[in-house]
Amino acid sequence: MLDCVSQSKTHNQIFCIGGPEAVENRCYYEIIGKLLGKEVTIREIPLTGYVEKHPEYAGHLCHRIYDLSKLQNAGVPLPSTTLEEGLQTTVKPFL
């Protein structure tokens, strides 16, 4: 995001900065488990009625794909770090 500072097209704008690949939530946690050397157990729950009882989790019940075209059109280099590389950097201090 530091690349935005020198680009006038980015001033007063909001951008998505997630990576370009779509990753299932379970894969996200499996990668973290792998990096931590821990087994991950995922229990699937029925969605029927869940959103109504827990609307605060609605954003976590679907895949999130980030559109980076606005960032690219502003002349900012797109993120090139893979999800696993980014998570490794995040988790490394806790190992």
VENJO-V58213 format. One record per residue. N is the residue number from 0. SS is DSSP state (helix for helix, strand for strand, loop for the rest). Layout:
# VENJO-V58213
n=N ss=SS
n=N ss=SS
This chain:
# VENJO-V58213
n=0 ss=loop
n=1 ss=helix
n=2 ss=helix
n=3 ss=helix
n=4 ss=loop
n=5 ss=loop
n=6 ss=loop
n=7 ss=helix
n=8 ss=helix
n=9 ss=helix
n=10 ss=loop
n=11 ss=loop
n=12 ss=loop
n=13 ss=loop
n=14 ss=loop
n=15 ss=loop
n=16 ss=loop
n=17 ss=loop
n=18 ss=loop
n=19 ss=loop
n=20 ss=loop
n=21 ss=loop
n=22 ss=loop
n=23 ss=loop
n=24 ss=helix
n=25 ss=helix
n=26 ss=helix
n=27 ss=helix
n=28 ss=helix
n=29 ss=helix
n=30 ss=helix
n=31 ss=helix
n=32 ss=helix
n=33 ss=helix
n=34 ss=helix
n=35 ss=helix
n=36 ss=loop
n=37 ss=loop
n=38 ss=loop
n=39 ss=loop
n=40 ss=loop
n=41 ss=loop
n=42 ss=loop
n=43 ss=loop
n=44 ss=loop
n=45 ss=loop
n=46 ss=loop
n=47 ss=loop
n=48 ss=loop
n=49 ss=helix
n=50 ss=helix
n=51 ss=helix
n=52 ss=helix
n=53 ss=loop
n=54 ss=helix
n=55 ss=helix
n=56 ss=helix
n=57 ss=helix
n=58 ss=helix
n=59 ss=helix
n=60 ss=loop
n=61 ss=loop
n=62 ss=loop
n=63 ss=loop
n=64 ss=loop
n=65 ss=loop
n=66 ss=loop
n=67 ss=loop
n=68 ss=helix
n=69 ss=helix
n=70 ss=helix
n=71 ss=helix
n=72 ss=helix
n=73 ss=loop
n=74 ss=loop
n=75 ss=loop
n=76 ss=loop
n=77 ss=loop
n=78 ss=loop
n=79 ss=loop
n=80 ss=loop
n=81 ss=loop
n=82 ss=helix
n=83 ss=helix
n=84 ss=helix
n=85 ss=helix
n=86 ss=helix
n=87 ss=helix
n=88 ss=helix
n=89 ss=helix
n=90 ss=helix
n=91 ss=helix
n=92 ss=loop
n=93 ss=loop
n=94 ss=loop
